[in-house]
Amino acid sequence: MKQPNTYTQQIEKLRSRGCIIPDVEFCKEVLANINYYRLSAYFLPYKTASDKYLPNTNFNTIYRIYEFDRKLRAILFSAIEEVEITLRARLAYFHANKYGALGYKDANNFNTRHHHDKFIERINTVINDNKKVLFVQHHNKKYNGAFPIWVIIELFTFGMLSYF
């Protein structure tokens, strides 16, 4: 097991591998906020077989790459969230209006490739896994565990949406 390193030791490790660190205080601040291990993944493309970094590998450049990746990820997650919310809303609306509030419980409302028994198992699992969530408690108590599609769909994983 590796031993923990101080920020100073982490900086020395980066330097010993050939990383240029223009501003030690900035580097310490970054390491305090990001974590050496997370940041080390961004150094991997600059690493040689001898565990050194390529010439002119600069900490500030690696940090800018990390920041670009972080911001891009935030943009993508935001866009994916919008798509997912819209997909949930439209699937619930279509299915409820075609088959009724509990139509998802009837295997006849799905094509033959649909493994309805596994789908229902997964639904029961997500209900159980989320039993402390307020709307789950509400439907368990007030409606004896009956969840209309527009409610239960909020617990579905993205993979569960593929059953529709």
N, C-alpha and C positions, 0 to 999 in steps of 0.2 A: 504494500500500500504506500502510495506517495504521501509525503508529509506536506502539510500546508505551508504556503509561502506568504511572506509579507508583500505588500505592494512593491517595495524596494527590490525584494528578491525576484518578483515577477518581471520587473523592468530589467533587471540584470540578466535574467534568462532570455528575454527578447533580444537584448543587446548582444549577448554571447552567441546568438544564432544569426546575428548580422542585421537586426532591425535598427533602422535609424529612428531615434526618438528626439525630435527637435525641442520638445517642451516636456520635461519630466513631471511638472506639477499637473499639466493637462492630462498626461498619461495616467498618473495616479488617480485623478478624478474620474477618468473614463473607466479604469479598472474597478474603482469603488462602486460605480453605477451599473456596469454591465456584467462583470465577472470574467476573469481571465479565460476560463474554459469556453464560454460562449464565444468570446472574441477570437479565441485561437482557431476556430473553424474558418474564419475569414483569412487567416494566414496560410491555410493549407495549399492554395494554388501557388503560393510563393515559396513553398518549402522544397528543398532538394533532397536527394536520396541520403545525403550525409546529415540530415536533420538541421541544416542551416537554411537561411532564407536567400532568395535570389538577390543579386547585387541591387542596391538602391531601394530595397523594400523599406517603406516609410510608414511609421505608426499612423501618422495623420491620414495617409492614403487608405490604409486598412480601415480606419475609423470612418472615413467618408463612405467607403463601400458598405460598411455595416449600416450606417445611417440611411443610405440609399435603399438598401434591402429592407430595412425596418419600415420606411415610409411607403415603399412599393407594396409591401405586405399589408399595411394598414389600408391602402387604397383598394387592393384586391379583396380583402376581407369585407370591406364595406360594400363593394359591388356584389360580391357573392351573397352577402346577407340580404340585399335587396332582392336578388333573384330568388333566393330561398323563401323569403317571406311571400313574394308574389306567387311562387309555385304552390306553397302551402294554401294560400287563400283561394287560388283558382281550383286546385284539386278538391278542396273541401266543398267549395260552392258547387262545382259540377257534380261531384259524387252525391252530395246531400240532395240536390234538386232532382237527380235522376233516380236515386235508390233510397232516399230517406235518411234521416239522422243517424240511424244505426245500420245502414246498408252495407257498411264495410264488414259487418259480422257474417254476412251471407256469401258463401263461396260462389254461388251462382252469379254474383255480380262482378266476377273477375274472369279473365280468360283461363283456359285449361292449363297453361304453363305456370300459372300463379299457384304457388304452394301455400294455400290459404291457412292450413293448420300451423305452419311455421310462422306466418304473418301474425296470427292470433296469439301464438306463444310469445312473440316479440312484443306485441302490444301489452300483454299481461306483465311481461318483464319490465317494460318502461313504466307502467303504472306502479308496480311494486317499488322500483328504484326511485320513484319520485313521490312516494306516499307522504312526504313532509311538505310538498309544494301545496300552497293554499288552494288552488283551483282543483287539484286532485282530491284533497281532503273534502272540499265542498261537494264535488260530484259523488264521492264515495258515501258521504253522509246523507245528502239531500236526495240523490237520485239512485241510491243503492248500487253505486259503481257503474252506472250507465253513462257513457261518454259519447255525446254526439260527435260526428266526424270533425266538425269545426273546432271542437275542444281537444280531442285526442291527437289531432294532427300536430298540435303544438309540442307534443312530446316525442314525435317521430324523429328518428335520426334521418339524415339526408338519404341514406341507403334504404330506409323503410319507405320513403316516398316513391321509390322505383317499383313498388308493388302495384302502383296505380298505372 
